[in-house]
Amino acid sequence: MEHFYELVAAAVDQFPDNIAIEVQHRDRLEQVTYARLREMAERTAAWLAMIGLDAGQRAAILADNGAAWCAAYLGILRRGAIAVPLDTSYKASQVQTLLVDSAARVMFTTAKYLPTVVAAREAAGVELRIVLLHGTSSSLHTWDGWVTSLAAHHRVVRFDLPGFGLTGPSPTGDYSIDAYVALVDEIARRLDLGPFVLGGNSLGGEIAWHYALAHPSSARALILIDSAGYPRYGRGVPIAFWLASLPGLPWALTKLDPRHLVEDAVTRVYGDPSRIRPGVTQRYYELALAPGNRPAFVARMRTPRPDQSARVRELRLPVLVMWGGRDRLFPADVGRQFAIDIPGARLVVYDDLGHVPMEEDPARTVADVERFLADH
């Protein structure tokens, strides 16, 4: 007997350009072809595999009918998992009961139903709220390995910063640290996070410690992973970063195919390039090509960054500093300086890892995070 996804795939092969889904919204008509629907489903399945959802496990969906709902449903089936569609009329208490009873490990939802999901998670007794911020030219996917572990007991929030991933360019064109801090604060207020743990890698780390200074009552603890903030750089700065800072050359970064630059950057941020998992470099490449991301990258790299590193001494909260000993962008000495300047900071250095240790070896690094969280 053919699997339902196989039947859909057969229809795609036969009618790739035919309309598979048509939804009349209040202000527009949504149409998705069979080929586009399969592409969306395949991406969903790949993401589920990346976060460790195994065949036979459950993933819930709380959203209105539409292409995104269908893509989530088909992606779950493609992964060999079990879809748990939820009625959009359910209250948070009902959603919470079904999540527990079904043992769903993942929830697909939309902004419309996010408050219901958040309330359901809180009712389930989630211990901590954790916000994770990625670095320059990265995306929320950099935390996939951590989320698999942390989300089992905590509420984890991650998103693509403006200028990167699927978020796209900032509507205001402002890529300053202050603008990013303001965005984090807005998201925290909209999600009613209360005091939360804030973690960040590279640029995300710099945003994190600036946020803690600006909003000390909102930041419960900090996790800084190879964080930016000190005016010190190693000899492994990616070529694209260097080109973006040169007069007259940035235009090329917005026009030329960035594949080789992306490959160079990913190789440089890993301590051991053999640890780069299949599909990771391709994902970075595809997100770099997302509309507006290349001009946004140039704008971000050319945004003035005054040295405010002395302000880290003002931090008064638990801080875990994590660093890759093979970081060629920000050498390990920068991590040690953070640990010296921040009162009471805890430092962990991974001698064999690079600039993105949480991506290179998620199991080892998240174990240190779990120990830190248990103490705070």
C-alpha positions as CSV (number, residue, x, y, z in Angstrom):
1,M,0.0,0.0,0.0
2,E,1.4,3.3,-1.0
3,H,2.2,5.9,1.6
4,F,0.1,9.1,1.4
5,Y,3.3,11.2,0.8
6,E,4.2,8.9,-2.1
7,L,0.8,9.5,-3.7
8,V,1.4,13.3,-3.5
9,A,4.9,12.9,-4.9
10,A,3.5,10.9,-7.8
11,A,1.1,13.8,-8.5
12,V,4.0,16.2,-8.4
13,D,5.9,14.2,-11.0
14,Q,2.8,14.1,-13.3
15,F,1.6,17.7,-12.7
16,P,4.4,19.8,-11.3
17,D,3.1,23.1,-12.5
18,N,-0.6,22.5,-11.7
19,I,-2.1,24.3,-8.7
20,A,-2.2,22.0,-5.7
21,I,-3.6,24.5,-3.1
22,E,-5.7,27.5,-3.6
23,V,-6.9,29.6,-0.6
24,Q,-8.9,32.8,-0.8
25,H,-7.7,35.1,1.9
26,R,-9.4,38.4,2.8
27,D,-6.8,40.4,0.8
28,R,-5.3,37.9,-1.6
29,L,-5.5,34.6,-3.4
30,E,-2.9,32.1,-2.3
31,Q,-1.9,29.6,-5.0
32,V,0.8,26.9,-4.6
33,T,1.9,24.5,-7.3
34,Y,2.5,20.8,-6.7
35,A,6.2,21.4,-7.3
36,R,6.4,24.2,-4.7
37,L,4.4,22.2,-2.2
38,R,6.8,19.3,-2.4
39,E,9.8,21.7,-2.0
40,M,8.2,23.1,1.1
41,A,7.5,19.6,2.5
42,E,11.0,18.4,1.7
43,R,12.5,21.4,3.6
44,T,10.2,20.7,6.6
45,A,11.3,17.0,6.6
46,A,14.9,18.0,6.4
47,W,14.5,20.3,9.3
48,L,12.8,17.7,11.4
49,A,15.7,15.3,10.7
50,M,18.2,18.0,11.6
51,I,16.6,18.6,15.1
52,G,16.4,14.8,15.7
53,L,12.8,13.9,15.3
54,D,12.8,10.2,14.5
55,A,10.4,8.1,12.5
56,G,7.3,7.2,14.6
57,Q,7.6,10.2,16.9
58,R,4.9,12.9,16.9
59,A,4.7,16.5,15.7
60,A,1.7,18.7,16.3
61,I,0.2,21.4,14.1
62,L,-1.9,24.3,15.3
63,A,-2.6,26.6,12.3
64,D,-5.3,27.7,9.8
65,N,-5.7,25.7,6.6
66,G,-3.3,26.8,3.9
67,A,-0.1,26.0,2.1
68,A,2.0,26.2,5.3
69,W,-0.3,23.7,7.1
70,C,-0.1,21.3,4.2
71,A,3.7,21.6,3.9
72,A,4.0,20.9,7.7
73,Y,1.7,17.9,7.5
74,L,3.4,16.4,4.4
75,G,6.9,17.1,5.8
76,I,6.0,15.2,9.0
77,L,4.8,12.3,6.9
78,R,7.9,12.5,4.7
79,R,10.0,12.2,7.8
80,G,8.1,9.0,8.8
81,A,6.7,10.8,11.9
82,I,3.1,11.1,13.0
83,A,1.2,14.3,12.5
84,V,-1.1,15.5,15.3
85,P,-3.4,18.2,13.8
86,L,-5.1,20.3,16.5
87,D,-8.4,22.2,16.3
88,T,-7.8,25.9,16.1
89,S,-10.7,26.5,18.4
90,Y,-8.9,24.7,21.3
91,K,-8.1,26.7,24.4
92,A,-4.5,26.6,25.9
93,S,-5.5,24.0,28.5
94,Q,-6.8,21.7,25.8
95,V,-3.7,22.1,23.7
96,Q,-1.6,21.5,26.7
97,T,-3.5,18.2,27.5
98,L,-3.1,17.0,23.9
99,L,0.6,17.8,23.8
100,V,1.2,15.8,26.9
101,D,-1.1,12.9,25.9
102,S,0.4,12.7,22.4
103,A,4.0,13.2,23.5
104,A,4.5,15.5,20.6
105,R,8.1,16.7,20.4
106,V,7.5,19.5,18.0
107,M,4.7,22.1,17.4
108,F,4.1,23.9,14.2
109,T,2.1,27.1,14.6
110,T,1.7,30.6,13.3
111,A,1.8,34.1,14.9
112,K,-2.0,34.0,15.3
113,Y,-1.9,30.9,17.5
114,L,1.5,31.5,19.2
115,P,-0.1,33.0,22.4
116,T,-2.2,29.8,22.8
117,V,0.9,27.6,22.3
118,V,2.9,29.7,24.8
119,A,0.2,29.5,27.4
120,A,0.0,25.7,26.8
121,R,3.7,25.3,27.3
122,E,3.6,27.4,30.5
123,A,0.8,25.2,31.8
124,A,3.0,22.2,31.2
125,G,5.5,23.5,33.7
126,V,8.4,24.7,31.5
127,E,11.2,25.6,33.9
128,L,13.2,28.3,32.2
129,R,12.7,30.7,29.2
130,I,15.8,30.8,27.0
131,V,16.3,33.1,24.0
132,L,19.1,32.2,21.6
133,L,20.7,34.7,19.1
134,H,22.8,33.7,16.1
135,G,25.8,35.4,14.6
136,T,26.5,37.3,11.4
137,S,25.4,35.5,8.2
138,S,23.9,32.6,10.3
139,S,20.3,31.7,11.2
140,L,18.3,30.1,13.9
141,H,19.4,26.7,12.6
142,T,22.8,27.2,14.2
143,W,21.0,26.2,17.5
144,D,19.3,23.0,16.2
145,G,21.6,20.7,18.2
146,W,21.0,22.6,21.5
147,V,17.3,22.9,21.1
148,T,16.9,19.1,20.8
149,S,18.1,18.9,24.4
150,L,17.0,22.2,26.0
151,A,13.4,22.2,24.7
152,A,12.7,19.0,26.6
153,H,12.6,21.0,29.8
154,H,12.7,24.6,28.9
155,R,10.9,27.1,26.6
156,V,13.4,28.0,23.9
157,V,12.9,31.0,21.6
158,R,15.1,31.6,18.5
159,F,14.6,33.6,15.4
160,D,16.5,34.9,12.4
161,L,17.8,38.4,13.1
162,P,17.0,41.1,10.5
163,G,19.4,40.9,7.6
164,F,19.8,37.1,7.9
165,G,18.0,33.8,7.4
166,L,14.3,34.1,6.3
167,T,13.6,37.3,8.2
168,G,15.2,39.4,5.4
169,P,16.4,43.0,5.5
170,S,15.5,45.4,8.3
171,P,12.6,47.6,7.2
172,T,14.5,50.6,8.6
173,G,17.9,49.6,7.3
174,D,19.3,50.0,10.9
175,Y,21.7,47.2,11.8
176,S,23.2,48.8,14.9
177,I,23.5,46.9,18.1
178,D,20.9,49.2,19.7
179,A,18.4,48.3,17.0
180,Y,18.9,44.6,17.6
181,V,18.6,45.1,21.4
182,A,15.3,46.9,20.8
183,L,14.0,44.1,18.7
184,V,14.9,41.5,21.3
185,D,13.1,43.6,23.9
186,E,10.0,43.9,21.7
187,I,9.9,40.1,21.1
188,A,10.4,39.4,24.8
189,R,7.5,41.7,25.7
190,R,5.2,40.3,23.0
191,L,5.8,36.8,24.2
192,D,5.6,37.9,27.8
193,L,8.8,36.1,28.7
194,G,9.5,37.7,32.0
195,P,13.1,37.2,33.2
196,F,14.8,34.9,30.8
197,V,18.2,33.4,30.0
198,L,19.8,35.0,27.0
199,G,22.4,33.3,24.9
200,G,24.3,34.5,21.8
201,N,27.1,33.5,19.5
202,S,29.4,36.1,17.9
203,L,27.1,39.1,16.9
204,G,24.4,37.4,18.9
205,G,26.6,37.4,21.9
206,E,27.3,41.1,21.6
207,I,23.6,41.8,21.3
208,A,23.0,39.6,24.4
209,W,25.4,41.4,26.7
210,H,24.2,44.8,25.5
211,Y,20.6,43.7,26.2
212,A,21.6,42.6,29.7
213,L,23.0,46.1,30.4
214,A,20.0,47.9,28.9
215,H,17.4,45.7,30.6
216,P,19.0,44.2,33.8
217,S,15.6,43.2,35.3
218,S,14.8,41.1,32.2
219,A,18.0,39.1,31.8
220,R,18.2,36.2,34.3
221,A,21.6,34.9,33.0
222,L,23.9,35.2,30.0
223,I,25.5,32.6,27.8
224,L,28.2,34.1,25.6
225,I,29.6,31.8,22.9
226,D,32.6,33.2,21.1
227,S,31.0,36.6,21.5
228,A,31.8,39.8,19.7
229,G,32.4,43.0,21.6
230,Y,36.2,43.5,21.9
231,P,38.1,45.2,19.1
232,R,40.3,42.1,18.5
233,Y,40.4,39.9,15.5
234,G,42.3,36.8,14.6
235,R,43.8,35.9,11.2
236,G,40.8,33.8,10.1
237,V,38.3,36.5,9.2
238,P,36.2,35.2,6.3
239,I,36.9,36.7,2.9
240,A,33.4,38.1,2.6
241,F,33.7,40.0,5.9
242,W,37.0,41.6,4.6
243,L,35.5,42.4,1.2
244,A,32.5,44.1,2.7
245,S,34.7,46.6,4.6
246,L,36.8,47.7,1.5
247,P,35.8,50.9,-0.4
248,G,34.3,50.2,-3.8
249,L,34.1,46.4,-3.5
250,P,30.9,45.8,-1.5
251,W,28.7,46.1,-4.6
252,A,30.2,42.8,-5.9
253,L,29.0,41.0,-2.9
254,T,25.4,41.9,-3.8
255,K,25.7,40.8,-7.4
256,L,28.0,37.8,-7.6
257,D,27.2,34.2,-6.7
258,P,28.4,33.9,-3.1
259,R,28.9,30.1,-3.1
260,H,32.7,30.2,-2.8
261,L,32.6,32.9,-0.2
262,V,30.0,30.9,1.9
263,E,32.1,27.8,1.6
264,D,35.2,29.8,2.8
265,A,33.3,31.3,5.7
266,V,31.8,28.0,6.9
267,T,35.2,26.3,6.7
268,R,36.9,29.0,8.7
269,V,34.4,29.1,11.6
270,Y,34.7,25.3,12.3
271,G,37.7,24.2,14.3
272,D,37.7,20.9,12.4
273,P,36.0,21.2,8.9
274,S,35.4,17.5,8.9
275,R,32.7,18.1,11.4
276,I,30.6,20.1,9.0
277,R,27.4,18.0,8.6
278,P,25.9,17.3,5.2
279,G,23.7,20.1,4.0
280,V,25.0,22.7,6.4
281,T,27.0,24.6,3.8
282,Q,24.2,24.4,1.3
283,R,21.8,25.9,3.8
284,Y,24.1,28.8,4.5
285,Y,24.4,29.4,0.8
286,E,20.6,29.3,0.1
287,L,19.9,31.6,3.0
288,A,22.6,34.0,1.7
289,L,20.6,34.2,-1.6
290,A,17.3,35.0,0.2
291,P,15.9,38.3,-1.1
292,G,17.7,41.3,0.3
293,N,20.2,39.4,2.4
294,R,23.3,40.2,0.5
295,P,22.8,44.0,0.5
296,A,21.8,43.7,4.2
297,F,25.0,41.8,5.0
298,V,27.0,44.7,3.4
299,A,25.0,47.3,5.3
300,R,25.6,45.4,8.6
301,M,29.3,45.0,8.0
302,R,29.6,48.7,7.3
303,T,27.6,49.8,10.3
304,P,29.8,51.7,12.8
305,R,30.7,49.7,15.8
306,P,32.2,51.8,18.6
307,D,34.3,50.0,21.2
308,Q,32.1,49.6,24.3
309,S,33.9,46.5,25.7
310,A,34.7,48.3,28.9
311,R,31.0,48.1,29.8
312,V,31.1,44.4,30.3
313,R,32.5,45.1,33.7
314,E,29.1,46.6,34.6
315,L,27.3,43.2,34.2
316,R,25.8,41.9,37.4
317,L,24.2,38.5,36.6
318,P,25.4,34.9,36.2
319,V,27.4,34.6,33.0
320,L,28.8,31.5,31.2
321,V,31.5,32.2,28.6
322,M,32.0,29.4,26.1
323,W,34.8,29.6,23.6
324,G,36.4,27.5,20.8
325,G,40.1,27.2,21.3
326,R,40.5,27.1,17.5
327,D,38.4,30.2,16.9
328,R,40.3,32.1,14.1
329,L,37.9,35.1,14.2
330,F,38.0,35.9,17.9
331,P,40.9,34.0,19.5
332,A,40.5,32.3,22.8
333,D,42.3,35.2,24.5
334,V,39.2,37.3,23.9
335,G,37.1,34.7,25.7
336,R,39.5,34.8,28.6
337,Q,39.3,38.6,28.7
338,F,35.5,38.4,28.9
339,A,35.8,36.0,31.9
340,I,38.3,38.4,33.6
341,D,36.2,41.5,33.0
342,I,32.8,40.1,33.9
343,P,32.5,39.7,37.7
344,G,32.0,36.0,38.6
345,A,31.9,34.8,35.0
346,R,32.4,31.0,34.4
347,L,34.7,30.2,31.4
348,V,34.8,26.9,29.4
349,V,37.3,26.6,26.5
350,Y,37.0,23.8,24.0
351,D,40.5,23.3,22.6
352,D,39.4,21.5,19.5
353,L,36.4,23.6,18.4
354,G,36.1,26.8,16.4
355,H,33.9,29.9,16.3
356,V,30.6,28.0,16.4
357,P,31.2,25.4,19.1
358,M,27.4,24.9,19.7
359,E,27.1,23.9,16.0
360,E,30.3,21.9,15.7
361,D,29.7,19.8,18.8
362,P,26.2,20.4,20.2
363,A,26.2,17.5,22.6
364,R,29.3,18.4,24.5
365,T,28.6,22.1,24.6
366,V,24.9,21.9,25.6
367,A,25.9,19.6,28.5
368,D,27.9,22.5,29.9
369,V,24.9,24.8,29.4
370,E,22.6,22.4,31.3
371,R,25.1,22.3,34.2
372,F,25.2,26.1,34.2
373,L,21.4,26.4,34.2
374,A,21.0,23.9,37.0
375,D,23.2,26.2,39.2
376,H,21.2,29.3,38.3
